[in-house]
Amino acid sequence: GQGRAARHDGGAAAHRDPQKAPLLETIDTYSRRYLTRPYGPAYAIRTGRTQVMLEVPAWLLHDLASDPAHLRLLQEIGFESVMFIPLTARGATLGALSLAIGDRSRRFQQADVVFAEELARRAALAIDNARLFSAEQQARRATEHAAEQIRRLQSVTAALSEALTPEQVARVIVDQGIRALNARAGTVTLMRDGVDLEIIGAFGYPESLVSQWRRFPIASATPIGEAVRTGALVLVESPEQRDEHYPSLRDES
């Protein structure tokens, strides 16, 4: 039927009456609780067989409901006759198609089941093809990205062959690294006298900040100091993580 559709975890829900479509969105928050039930979408997915309830028994809604509020939602939507059909393609079950009638004067007929199963078969094939296409696109993008990285490395190698000082090397590495990783800023730091670190190349940072940190102890509580001391990658994924592990940098941009 026509009405709003709600996206959720790779699926969709819709109601013929647009006024009731939001109720389905709310009910969907309970859907994961259905996965262990011996009926409904979980049954269709586990067994690969269609399940039809020409008349929904009174106990079903009570059994499905997680709490009184959930039960009221189910009763307001109205389920008089339901069917659950597995979505199967290439021997794999991808999910389930659930259909319900809320009109007391009508029930699903055998012809409805045959039509729904054909609809589910075509839907599963379309979903499977879409997934294959998406996987192919991702693989293509990954290949293109790898090729671009190789081209950048070749460019870096060519530029490094013309760098005659550590500062020139730092400039090449920072510039090329920022472009390759789409970064905002970068530095190259060298160890001095075994106790200090000195920034010999920087890009994207205010000059005042670079001057402040031009030279600092290896023992400092900084990501660079930690990387040099441990010889391991240090990944700081957020400002909050930075502030937690390196409080001295809390006021730095």
TORLUM-399676 format. One line per 3 residues: number of its first residue (from 1); their letters; for each residue x, y, z of N, C-alpha, C, O, CB. Coordinates in steps of 0.02 Angstrom, whole numbers, plus 50000, padded with zeros to 5 digits. Atoms other than C-alpha are relative to their C-alpha. Glycine has a CB too. Layout:
NUM = a = X/Y/Z/X/Y/Z/X/Y/Z/X/Y/Z/X/Y/Z | ...
***
This chain:
1 = gqg = 50041/49940/50000/50000/50000/50000/50043/50062/50000/50104/50058/50005/49954/50000/50059 | 49964/49938/50000/50047/50183/49995/50009/50025/50071/49973/50004/50117/49964/50052/49957 | 49987/49972/49934/50117/50280/50141/50074/50008/50011/50114/49993/49967/49970/49956/50055
4 = raa = 49930/49989/49984/50279/50323/50227/50036/49934/50008/50006/49884/50028/50007/50042/50063 | 49958/50058/49990/50421/50199/50230/50055/50018/50048/50083/50073/50044/50030/49973/49933 | 49948/49987/49951/50545/50185/50373/50058/49954/49989/50049/49893/49986/49973/49992/50072
7 = rhd = 49940/50041/50009/50724/50127/50347/50025/49977/50068/50023/50015/50116/50055/50039/49962 | 49973/50024/49937/50799/50018/50482/50044/49939/49989/50020/49888/49963/49944/49984/50049 | 49954/50057/50001/50952/49905/50489/49996/49962/49934/49993/49900/49935/49986/49953/50057
10 = gga = 49999/50034/50065/50948/49867/50303/49931/49979/49976/49926/49947/49924/50043/49941/50004 | 50067/50019/50020/50758/49844/50295/49955/50061/49993/49979/50118/49995/49970/49951/50048 | 50048/49945/50006/50600/49948/50276/49933/49978/50027/49916/49919/50026/49994/50025/49927
13 = aah = 50067/50014/49976/50427/49961/50351/49953/50052/49972/49971/50111/49967/49997/49999/50078 | 50049/49953/50028/50271/50040/50275/49930/49980/50019/49916/49921/50031/50007/50004/49923 | 50070/50012/49984/50086/50057/50313/49957/50036/49948/49974/50091/49926/49983/50023/50072
16 = rdp = 50045/49968/50049/49942/50094/50194/49974/50067/50026/49965/50114/49987/49941/49953/49984 | 50025/49939/49969/49880/50226/50316/50060/50042/50023/50095/50022/50070/49952/49984/50060 | 49943/49958/49980/50010/50368/50328/49999/50018/50074/50051/50030/50104/50002/50062/49959
19 = qka = 50005/49981/49930/49944/50408/50502/50028/49946/50046/50049/49960/50102/49927/50014/50019 | 49974/50055/49959/49999/50237/50564/50072/49982/49985/50102/49942/50021/49957/49940/49991 | 49930/50015/50018/50169/50234/50479/50048/50015/50057/50094/49975/50070/50020/50040/49938
22 = pll = 49954/49987/49944/50254/50318/50628/49997/49947/50055/50046/49935/50089/49985/50067/50031 | 50006/50053/49950/50187/50179/50740/50046/49942/49982/50076/49911/50026/49928/49976/50006 | 49956/50054/50021/50283/50052/50636/50073/50018/50016/50112/49974/50035/49992/49986/49926
25 = eti = 49932/49979/49984/50441/50154/50659/50015/49988/50074/50069/49966/50092/50011/50075/49982 | 49991/50011/49929/50417/50146/50847/50003/49926/50016/50046/49904/50055/49944/50033/50040 | 50001/50072/49988/50374/49961/50846/50066/49968/49979/50088/49920/50009/49943/49968/49962
28 = dty = 49938/50029/50025/50533/49928/50747/50056/50000/50052/50101/49959/50048/50023/50037/49938 | 49947/49999/49949/50638/49974/50899/49999/49937/50042/50048/49922/50076/49991/50061/50044 | 50005/50062/49963/50576/49812/50976/50017/49939/49958/50018/49883/49983/49929/49992/50028
31 = srr = 49999/50057/50047/50608/49704/50823/50053/49949/50017/50043/49889/50005/50012/50025/49931 | 49947/50048/49986/50770/49625/50882/49980/49948/50052/50009/49894/50057/50063/50036/50023 | 50024/50047/49950/50674/49543/51023/49964/49941/49968/49952/49890/50000/49954/50035/50050
34 = ylt = 50037/50053/50034/50584/49437/50893/50046/49944/49975/50021/49891/49955/49962/50029/49942 | 49955/50045/50036/50739/49346/50833/50000/49928/50026/50017/49883/49988/50069/50027/50004 | 50000/50069/49973/50720/49195/50947/49930/49969/50000/49922/49913/50024/50027/50000/50071
37 = rpy = 50068/50026/49998/50532/49173/50923/49991/49943/49949/50023/49943/49897/49950/50057/49985 | 50013/50056/50047/50466/49012/50842/49949/50018/49947/49915/49974/49921/49976/49939/50038 | 50048/49977/50050/50360/49116/50724/50024/50069/49975/50072/50097/50002/49926/50005/50030
40 = gpa = 49982/49934/50026/50368/49275/50622/50061/50000/49955/50080/49947/49930/50012/50046/50057 | 49941/49996/50045/50519/49336/50521/50056/49953/50020/50089/49924/49977/50026/50071/49999 | 49946/50044/49977/50639/49237/50630/49988/49928/49976/50035/49894/49956/50005/50001/50077
43 = yai = 50016/50068/50024/50548/49075/50585/50015/49993/49926/50045/49944/49904/49926/49983/50014 | 49990/50002/50072/50552/49116/50399/50075/49998/49984/50096/49963/49939/49967/50059/49966 | 49928/49996/50013/50737/49157/50406/50034/49934/50021/50077/49908/49985/50032/50059/50038
46 = rtg = 49967/50061/49975/50786/49004/50510/49983/49939/49957/50027/49898/49943/49979/49986/50072 | 50022/50060/50034/50684/48877/50413/50001/50006/49924/50003/49956/49889/49931/49981/50022 | 50005/49990/50073/50678/48954/50239/49931/49984/49974/49922/49974/49914/50051/49957/49965
49 = rtq = 50068/50016/50021/50491/48920/50237/49953/50057/50017/49964/50095/50064/49976/49935/50034 | 50051/49948/49988/50340/49034/50225/49955/49979/50058/49937/49920/50065/49957/50011/49936 | 50046/50012/49944/50232/49049/50380/49939/50046/49991/49947/50106/49982/50034/50011/50070
52 = vml = 50062/49962/50010/50050/49103/50362/49955/49990/50061/49943/49933/50082/49964/49980/49935 | 50051/50003/49948/49930/49144/50502/49938/50035/49973/49934/50097/49973/50025/50033/50067 | 50060/49971/50030/49760/49169/50421/49962/50042/50051/49930/50092/50034/49955/49946/49972
55 = evp = 50028/49961/49945/49696/49229/50589/50052/50004/50055/50075/49952/50080/49932/49968/50026 | 49950/49991/49947/49816/49301/50716/49969/49983/50067/49921/50015/50087/50028/50073/50000 | 50029/50018/49935/49783/49216/50884/50010/50056/50051/50057/50095/50046/50032/49935/50026
58 = awl = 49999/49946/49951/49749/49330/51032/50065/49999/50041/50090/50051/50060/49940/49994/50047 | 49940/50004/49957/49900/49264/51128/50063/50027/49965/50112/50044/49999/50012/49928/50020 | 49939/49982/50037/50022/49313/50989/50024/50070/50017/50083/50080/50031/49988/49994/49925
61 = lhd = 49978/49931/49986/50022/49500/51019/50027/50006/50071/50075/50042/50084/49941/50048/49990 | 49976/49999/49930/50041/49472/51207/50069/49969/50005/50111/49992/50043/49950/49964/50047 | 49935/50033/49997/50187/49356/51176/50054/50043/49967/50111/50044/49988/49996/49932/49965
64 = las = 49952/49958/50035/50268/49477/51055/50019/50062/50041/50075/50087/50037/49972/50021/49933 | 49990/49937/49965/50248/49627/51169/50053/49995/50054/50054/49947/50093/49934/50023/50031 | 49947/49998/49950/50398/49673/51275/49976/50033/50064/50002/50020/50118/50061/50035/49973
67 = dpa = 50027/49964/49942/50297/49786/51391/49931/50025/49980/49912/50020/49922/50048/50059/50022 | 50068/49976/50015/50122/49862/51403/49998/50052/49944/49952/50052/49904/49969/50029/50062 | 49999/49948/50052/50170/50010/51293/50008/49968/49931/49976/49989/49882/50057/50050/50012
70 = hlr = 49990/50036/50063/50230/49891/51157/49936/49965/49979/49918/49965/49920/50058/49950/50006 | 50062/50034/50015/50069/49791/51169/49948/50048/49972/49913/50032/49924/49972/49965/50063 | 50048/49951/50025/49964/49947/51146/50016/50021/49928/49970/50031/49888/50000/50062/50046
73 = llq = 49980/49983/50068/50063/49991/50990/49978/49946/49951/49951/49960/49898/50076/50012/49995 | 50018/50056/50043/50036/49818/50917/49924/49997/49989/49900/49985/49934/50024/49934/50030 | 50073/50002/50006/49850/49825/50954/49974/50059/49959/49925/50051/49923/49968/50002/50070
76 = eig = 50023/49942/50038/49834/49999/50879/50013/49991/49926/49972/50010/49884/50036/50063/50025 | 49986/50014/50071/49918/49945/50717/49949/49951/49973/49922/49962/49919/50072/49971/49992 | 50049/50049/50021/49803/49794/50707/50029/49947/49955/50051/49961/49899/49943/50034/49964
79 = fes = 49976/50056/50039/49857/49623/50646/49947/49946/50002/49938/49913/50054/50069/49973/50027 | 50053/50050/50003/49716/49509/50590/50021/49938/49962/50000/49883/49977/49938/50030/49968 | 49976/50056/50041/49804/49401/50461/50071/50019/49977/50082/50074/49952/49952/49986/49938
82 = vmf = 49931/49983/50015/49992/49390/50431/50034/49943/49961/50013/49886/49964/50039/50014/50064 | 49957/50051/50030/50122/49300/50327/50072/50025/50001/50085/50085/49998/49977/49984/49927 | 49928/49985/49997/50311/49291/50335/50035/49956/49948/50031/49895/49952/50029/49988/50072
85 = ipl = 49970/50036/50056/50409/49243/50180/50075/50011/50000/50097/50069/50003/49969/50022/49933 | 49928/49990/50002/50598/49211/50174/50022/50033/49935/49993/50020/49882/50036/49933/50008 | 49969/49970/50059/50701/49316/50054/50063/49960/49984/50114/49967/50017/50017/50077/50011
88 = tar = 49947/50047/50015/50812/49186/49973/50027/50011/49930/49988/50018/49882/49976/49927/50008 | 49967/49992/50065/50937/49207/49832/50065/49960/49999/50104/49963/50046/50013/50075/49984 | 49939/50040/50008/51074/49090/49770/50012/49954/50060/50069/49945/50081/50060/50045/49989
91 = gat = 49995/50047/49945/51037/48969/49911/50011/50031/50069/50018/49994/50118/50055/49953/49987 | 49989/49967/49936/51060/49099/50048/49937/50041/50018/49907/50073/49975/50063/50046/49998 | 50057/49961/49976/50922/49177/50154/50026/50068/50023/50067/50073/50068/49963/49964/50057
94 = lga = 49976/49932/49987/50947/49366/50159/49958/50035/50053/49982/50083/50084/50000/50040/49937 | 50045/49967/49954/50799/49411/50269/49930/49973/49992/49921/49915/49973/50002/50077/49990 | 50070/50023/50005/50610/49402/50270/49955/50058/49980/49967/50116/49997/49977/49969/50067
97 = lsl = 50053/49953/50018/50460/49490/50197/49940/49985/50045/49915/49929/50048/49980/49994/49924 | 50057/50008/49955/50319/49518/50323/49942/50042/49973/49950/50101/49958/50018/50021/50073 | 50059/49965/50023/50143/49563/50267/49943/49987/50049/49936/49933/50077/49980/49976/49928
100 = aig = 50055/50006/49951/49991/49596/50376/49938/50035/49975/49942/50086/49940/50021/50028/50068 | 50065/49969/50013/49807/49634/50356/49970/50020/50067/49968/49981/50114/49952/49951/49961 | 50031/49976/49939/49721/49740/50487/49924/50004/49996/49891/50024/50043/50027/50067/50018
103 = drs = 50072/49997/50012/49546/49728/50414/49968/49934/50022/49985/49881/49996/49984/50014/49924 | 50032/50060/49973/49435/49605/50510/49959/49964/49947/49944/49904/49954/49956/50017/50059 | 50044/50030/50050/49331/49574/50354/50039/49962/49946/50008/49932/49902/49958/50054/49967
106 = rrf = 49961/50033/50053/49474/49502/50251/50057/49960/50031/50084/49978/50083/50029/50052/49951 | 49944/50042/49980/49603/49364/50269/50042/49985/49938/50017/49987/49882/49976/49934/50034 | 49959/50022/50056/49750/49311/50161/49973/49935/49971/49950/49892/50008/50074/49991/50023
109 = qqa = 50021/50061/50035/49705/49180/50031/50062/49967/49969/50116/49996/49968/49947/50016/49945 | 49944/50036/50029/49814/49049/49946/50030/50039/49941/50091/50039/49932/49977/49931/49977 | 49974/49960/50056/49827/49160/49792/50045/50056/50025/50093/50074/49991/49942/50028/49958
112 = dvv = 49958/49947/49971/49898/49297/49904/50069/49973/50019/50120/50006/50011/49966/50031/50062 | 49937/50031/49979/50030/49178/49970/50044/49988/49939/50104/50002/49940/49987/49933/50037 | 49961/50013/50061/50083/49126/49794/50029/50065/49973/50087/50068/49953/49955/49967/49946
115 = fae = 49976/49935/50025/50096/49309/49742/50056/50026/50045/50106/50051/50020/49942/50050/49996 | 49950/49974/49953/50192/49357/49900/50066/49962/49993/50120/49993/49997/49974/49995/50072 | 49938/50038/50007/50317/49215/49876/50037/50019/49936/50099/50022/49936/49985/49925/50000
118 = ela = 49968/49977/50062/50350/49270/49697/50029/50070/50010/50084/50085/49986/49950/49999/49940 | 49975/49933/49985/50368/49449/49757/50064/49996/50041/50112/50031/50027/49946/50041/50037 | 49941/50008/49957/50491/49393/49891/50059/49973/49959/50116/49994/49970/49985/49953/50058
121 = rra = 49946/50028/50041/50590/49291/49763/50033/50055/49959/50094/50060/49955/49973/49944/49954 | 49973/49947/50042/50609/49441/49648/50036/50053/50043/50087/50080/50023/49944/50033/49959 | 49968/49952/49955/50649/49556/49794/50068/49975/50023/50117/50013/50025/49955/50014/50061
124 = ala = 49936/50029/49977/50785/49438/49857/50053/50004/49945/50110/50020/49958/49990/49928/50023 | 49954/49996/50056/50864/49430/49684/50025/50072/49990/50084/50083/49978/49968/49974/49935 | 49981/49930/50008/50862/49620/49673/50048/50021/50056/50096/50057/50043/49938/50044/49999
127 = idn = 49956/49983/49944/50939/49637/49846/50069/49969/49991/50120/50002/50002/49969/49977/50066 | 49937/50035/50010/51072/49508/49806/50041/50034/49945/50101/50043/49951/49988/49926/49983 | 49964/49965/50054/51115/49595/49642/50026/50067/50023/50081/50088/50005/49953/50009/49939
130 = arl = 49978/49935/49975/51123/49762/49731/50061/49993/50045/50107/50033/50044/49943/50035/50039 | 49942/50012/49956/51242/49689/49861/50062/49983/49959/50116/50007/49974/49984/49943/50049 | 49944/50017/50043/51351/49615/49725/50028/50062/49966/50088/50071/49961/49980/49948/49948
133 = fsa = 49978/49938/50033/51355/49781/49634/50037/50044/50050/50089/50073/50033/49940/50038/49971 | 49967/49959/49950/51399/49871/49795/50069/49973/50016/50117/50011/50024/49958/50003/50064 | 49935/50030/49986/51538/49747/49831/50050/50013/49943/50108/50027/49955/49993/49925/50012
136 = eqq = 49957/49987/50057/51606/49768/49655/50023/50073/50000/50081/50087/49985/49963/49984/49934 | 49982/49930/49997/51602/49957/49674/50052/50013/50053/50100/50051/50042/49938/50043/50013 | 49952/49991/49946/51694/49948/49839/50068/49972/49981/50120/50002/49995/49975/49966/50064
139 = arr = 49937/50029/50023/51824/49832/49764/50034/50045/49949/50095/50054/49950/49989/49930/49971 | 49971/49955/50051/51847/49950/49617/50030/50062/50033/50085/50083/50014/49947/50021/49949 | 49974/49941/49966/51867/50099/49732/50064/49984/50039/50110/50025/50041/49948/50030/50047
142 = ate = 49941/50020/49963/51992/50004/49838/50060/49992/49953/50116/50011/49969/49988/49934/50038 | 49946/50008/50049/52093/49959/49683/50025/50068/49975/50085/50079/49969/49976/49958/49940 | 49981/49933/50023/52089/50139/49622/50039/50037/50055/50087/50073/50040/49938/50040/49981
145 = haa = 49965/49967/49944/52142/50200/49795/50071/49973/50006/50119/50011/50015/49962/49990/50065 | 49933/50029/49996/52287/50077/49799/50045/50025/49944/50104/50039/49955/49995/49923/49998 | 49961/49975/50057/52343/50132/49626/50021/50072/50011/50077/50092/49995/49959/49994/49935
148 = eqi = 49984/49929/49985/52334/50315/49680/50055/50005/50052/50099/50047/50048/49937/50038/50023 | 49948/50000/49949/52438/50276/49834/50068/49983/49970/50119/50012/49988/49983/49951/50055 | 49937/50018/50033/52569/50194/49725/50027/50058/49960/50087/50072/49961/49991/49938/49954
151 = rrl = 49978/49941/50038/52573/50346/49611/50028/50053/50046/50077/50086/50029/49941/50028/49959 | 49975/49949/49953/52595/50459/49761/50068/49980/50027/50112/50022/50035/49950/50010/50057 | 49935/50022/49975/52737/50352/49828/50054/50010/49948/50110/50029/49964/49996/49925/50021
154 = qsv = 49952/49988/50054/52822/50362/49659/50017/50074/49996/50075/50092/49984/49972/49974/49933 | 49989/49928/50001/52800/50550/49662/50045/50022/50058/50090/50063/50050/49934/50038/50003 | 49959/49985/49942/52873/50558/49837/50072/49979/49988/50119/50016/50003/49972/49966/50063
157 = taa = 49933/50026/50013/53021/50452/49785/50038/50047/49953/50097/50062/49963/49997/49929/49970 | 49968/49955/50047/53056/50567/49638/50019/50066/50033/50073/50093/50022/49954/50014/49940 | 49986/49937/49966/53043/50723/49748/50056/49992/50051/50097/50038/50059/49937/50026/50034
160 = lse = 49948/50011/49950/53153/50647/49883/50069/49996/49969/50119/50014/50000/49985/49937/50039 | 49935/50005/50033/53290/50614/49756/50031/50068/49988/50092/50073/49977/49992/49963/49933 | 49975/49932/50010/53305/50803/49736/50010/50038/50065/50034/50094/50065/49953/50038/49955
163 = alt = 49993/49967/49934/53302/50843/49923/50071/49989/50026/50094/49932/50030/49948/49973/50050 | 49929/50004/49981/53478/50882/49984/50012/50012/50075/50067/50000/50099/50040/50049/49961 | 49992/49988/49928/53448/50929/50167/49942/49968/50038/49890/49953/50008/50003/50077/50015
166 = peq = 50055/50028/49960/53344/50857/50310/49937/50042/49996/49882/50016/49996/50022/49992/50072 | 50058/49955/50004/53232/51011/50300/49963/49992/49934/49902/49994/49933/50022/50072/50009 | 50032/50011/50065/53200/50983/50115/49963/49932/49999/49909/49927/49972/50052/50002/49944
169 = var = 50032/50065/49995/53161/50800/50149/49935/50006/50040/49883/49979/50021/50047/49948/50034 | 50059/49990/49958/53040/50853/50287/49945/50034/49961/49887/50014/49966/50018/50041/50062 | 50050/49966/50039/52952/50973/50169/49966/49953/49951/49905/49955/49943/50032/50059/49963
172 = viv = 50029/50048/50047/52927/50836/50039/49953/49952/50035/49896/49941/50014/50056/49961/49963 | 50040/50049/49964/52864/50711/50166/49935/50030/50026/49882/50000/50020/50039/49970/50058 | 50060/49968/49973/52744/50833/50249/49951/50018/49945/49891/50002/49950/50018/50063/50039
175 = dqg = 50045/49980/50054/52674/50903/50087/49966/49941/49967/49905/49940/49959/50039/50040/49947 | 50028/50059/50033/52652/50735/50003/49955/49959/50046/49904/49933/50025/50056/49957/49972 | 50040/50038/49952/52587/50651/50160/49932/50030/50012/49882/49995/50016/50037/49993/50066
178 = ira = 50064/49965/49990/52454/50783/50187/49954/49989/49941/49895/49977/49949/50012/50074/50012 | 50041/50010/50060/52395/50767/50008/49974/49929/49995/49915/49918/49979/50040/50017/49938 | 50020/50071/50006/52392/50577/50011/49947/49981/50050/49902/49942/50035/50060/49955/50008
181 = lna = 50045/50019/49946/52298/50566/50176/49944/50050/50010/49902/50041/50055/50038/49991/50064 | 50051/49948/49993/52189/50721/50152/50000/50028/50071/49947/50040/50100/49931/49972/49982 | 49992/49974/49933/52257/50785/50316/50000/50077/50000/50009/50108/49947/50065/49974/50032
184 = rag = 50001/49927/49995/52247/50964/50380/50069/50028/50015/50085/50083/49993/49952/50021/50054 | 49935/49975/49979/52422/50979/50452/50047/49942/50012/50026/49885/50017/49994/50044/50064 | 49951/50052/49988/52582/50883/50481/50068/50029/50020/50082/50087/50006/50008/49955/49940
187 = tvt = 49933/49979/49981/52758/50891/50552/50048/49941/49990/50027/49883/49988/50002/50024/50073 | 49946/50049/49997/52923/50799/50538/50046/50021/50057/50068/50079/50060/50039/49994/49931 | 49960/49985/49940/53023/50789/50699/50061/49954/50003/50055/49894/49991/49957/49992/50064
190 = lmr = 49939/50038/49994/53203/50732/50724/50024/50001/50072/50013/50048/50110/50054/50027/49953 | 49971/50005/49934/53291/50674/50881/50066/50038/50002/50106/50032/49956/50009/49926/50021 | 49940/49961/49991/53428/50788/50945/50034/49981/50066/50002/49983/50119/49985/50076/49999
193 = dgv = 49959/50016/49941/53565/50734/51067/49971/49944/50042/49990/49936/50100/50008/50062/50043 | 50028/50057/49964/53462/50582/51117/49951/50018/50055/49925/49974/50089/50054/49960/50028 | 50044/49981/49945/53355/50684/51236/49944/50046/49977/49892/50051/50010/50039/50033/50054
196 = dle = 50049/49953/50024/53259/50812/51133/49973/49981/49931/50004/49942/49895/50029/50070/49999 | 50029/50006/50067/53146/50815/50981/49993/50070/49971/49975/50118/50006/49931/49963/50002 | 50004/49934/50033/53151/50957/50855/49959/49995/49936/49970/49951/49895/50071/50026/49985
199 = iig = 50041/49997/50061/53022/51000/50724/50042/50033/49945/50063/50090/49951/49934/50040/50012 | 49962/49971/50055/53114/51025/50560/49956/50015/49939/49979/50045/49891/50056/49952/49980 | 50047/49985/50053/52961/51034/50449/49929/49999/50025/49909/49952/50059/50008/49952/49942
202 = afg = 50069/49997/49976/52783/51088/50482/49957/50035/49948/49980/50080/49913/49995/50037/50068 | 50048/49969/50047/52630/51131/50379/49931/49997/50031/49910/49945/50057/50002/49964/49931 | 50069/49998/49977/52456/51185/50429/49991/50021/50072/49935/50030/50094/49970/49933/49992
205 = ype = 50004/49977/49930/52499/51239/50608/50018/50074/50003/50059/50097/49964/50046/49957/50045 | 49980/49930/49991/52508/51420/50668/50074/50005/50017/50100/49963/50054/49957/50034/50055 | 49929/49993/49988/52688/51482/50672/50014/50007/50075/50065/49983/50100/50028/50060/49963
208 = slv = 49991/49992/49928/52665/51530/50855/50002/49932/50036/50040/49922/50083/49945/50043/50030 | 50002/50067/49969/52623/51349/50899/50062/49961/49982/50090/49926/50024/49937/49962/49977 | 49940/50035/50022/52767/51280/50796/50061/50025/50039/50103/49986/50060/50012/50008/49924
211 = sqw = 49944/49971/49962/52888/51401/50883/49999/49976/50072/50052/49963/50101/49997/50077/49997 | 50006/50022/49931/52822/51350/51053/50025/49928/50009/50056/49911/50060/49927/50005/50024 | 49981/50071/49996/52852/51166/51015/50059/49983/49955/50069/49925/49938/49941/49956/49983
214 = rrf = 49944/50013/50046/53005/51185/50904/50046/49946/50027/50068/49902/49990/50039/50065/49987 | 49956/50050/49969/53109/51084/51026/49971/49982/50068/49956/50026/50108/50074/50026/50006 | 50029/50023/49937/53044/50979/51170/50028/49932/50019/50054/49897/49975/49922/49997/49994
217 = pia = 49969/50062/49977/53100/50829/51275/49965/49938/49972/49905/49936/49963/50000/49997/50076 | 50028/50065/50020/53078/50651/51213/49955/49973/50055/49905/49938/50041/50056/49949/49984 | 50038/50026/49943/53011/50613/51387/49934/50036/50010/49896/50018/50056/50041/50005/50063
220 = sat = 50061/49962/49991/52868/50737/51365/49939/49956/49988/49941/49907/49950/49999/50060/49952 | 50063/50038/50009/52689/50674/51377/49965/50025/49937/49915/50061/49940/49954/50009/50063 | 50028/49981/50065/52653/50697/51192/49997/49937/49956/50035/49890/49967/50043/50055/49966
223 = pig = 50003/50058/50046/52603/50575/51053/50066/49989/49964/50088/49931/49955/49944/50010/49949 | 49937/50008/50035/52766/50611/50961/50053/49971/50047/50090/49925/50028/50024/50067/49972 | 49952/50026/49952/52870/50582/51117/49988/49926/50014/50035/49887/50018/49997/50039/50065
226 = eav = 50016/50071/49987/52778/50419/51152/50019/49956/49941/50045/49901/49951/49926/49993/50015 | 49983/50039/50060/52801/50359/50972/50076/49988/49996/50098/49933/49979/49976/50035/49937 | 49928/50007/50003/52989/50392/50981/50025/49954/50055/50068/49912/50043/50035/50069/50005
229 = rtg = 49977/50042/49943/53009/50311/51152/49983/49927/49990/50023/49883/50007/49968/50025/50065 | 50022/50070/50006/52910/50154/51108/50015/49969/49932/50017/49908/49925/49926/49996/50013 | 49990/50027/50067/52945/50139/50923/49937/49971/49970/49940/49932/49923/50054/49948/50000
232 = alv = 50064/50027/50023/52761/50102/50897/49954/50057/49976/49962/50115/49996/49965/49959/50056 | 50050/49952/50024/52618/50188/50806/49959/50026/50059/49937/49987/50101/49955/49968/49947 | 50045/49970/49951/52520/50309/50915/49943/50032/49961/49954/50078/49921/50037/50053/50046
235 = lve = 50059/49976/50035/52343/50341/50852/49955/50036/50050/49930/50004/50096/49963/49942/49964 | 50045/49961/49958/52242/50480/50934/49938/50015/49958/49942/50053/49909/50035/50067/50026 | 50058/50000/50043/52065/50466/50867/49952/50059/50012/49906/50069/49972/49963/49937/50009
238 = spe = 50046/49945/49986/51981/50618/50946/50033/50050/50047/50080/50032/50083/49933/49974/50030 | 49975/49951/49951/52015/50780/51042/49990/49976/50072/50032/49989/50115/49966/50067/49990 | 50013/50025/49933/51937/50697/51194/50053/49949/50022/50076/49951/50078/49930/49968/50004
241 = qrd = 49948/50049/49985/52060/50553/51184/50067/50034/50011/50105/50016/50056/50005/49948/49944 | 49938/49962/49991/52203/50676/51163/50002/50032/50069/50053/50027/50104/50006/50054/49946 | 50001/49966/49935/52149/50775/51317/50008/49951/50057/50038/49967/50109/49936/50039/50007
244 = ehy = 49997/50050/49946/52132/50616/51420/50071/49973/50008/50095/49966/50064/49952/49943/49986 | 49934/50032/49996/52302/50542/51376/50058/50051/50003/50112/50036/50028/50010/49954/49941 | 49947/49949/50003/52400/50704/51350/49972/50067/50025/49962/50113/49986/50028/50007/49927
247 = psl = 50032/49940/49972/52329/50837/51468/50038/50064/49984/50008/50117/49980/49993/49992/50074 | 49961/49939/50014/52473/50957/51429/49982/50031/49934/49998/50089/49921/50073/49984/50002 | 50019/49975/50066/52402/50974/51252/49928/50025/49999/49902/50043/49946/50011/49947/49947
250 = rde = 50071/49986/49998/52226/51014/51309/49982/50067/49970/49929/50074/49939/49975/49998/50071 | 50015/49934/50026/52236/51196/51261/50029/50013/49931/50023/50068/49904/50027/50052/50048 | 49970/49992/50066/52325/51165/51096/49948/49986/49947/49905/49943/49958/50062/49955/49991
253 = s = 50047/50011/50054/52228/51174/50932/50028/49949/49952/49996/49933/49902/49983/50065/49964
***
